[in-house]
Amino acid sequence: MADKKASKAKKIGKVVTAPVRYPAKLVVPVAYFLNDQLKYLKKRKKDVEDSDPFKNVDRILDNAAPDADAEEQFGHAKSKALVNNLERKIIQTRRALARIKIGKYGICESCGEMIDTDRLMIYPEATLCVKCESKKEKSK
């Protein structure tokens, strides 16, 4: 498929260059960091799920005082929000690890340009460049 694109680009008169990749010696430590981050996120998610008041088998279901019930409701909502956020981060981390495996880490999924190294230093699981991320946020 890449050969078809290259021959088509030559017919049009475009210059074809090899895909740009970050050197392996830079990406390997990122992969170690992301694997450690993934383990931490999974453990944190389990801890938050276990702290959900609705999972407490000792809670009183029928005659709870209104303030205790409100506290349980709030605790459950907080746990649910934290779990959703952690699940999103786990997915982002897995996607970044997959992109490392296929050799496309640091390349924007949308436009194919390299993601700024400053962005990757702060947000190593980034799969979109700043420009594409801002377009995505504006379209929401």
PyMOL commands that set and color helices and strands:
alter all, ss='L'
color gray80, all
select helices_A, chain A and resi 2-12+24-50+53-55+66-101+117-122+130-139
alter helices_A, ss='H'
color red, helices_A
deselect
rebuild
show_as cartoon
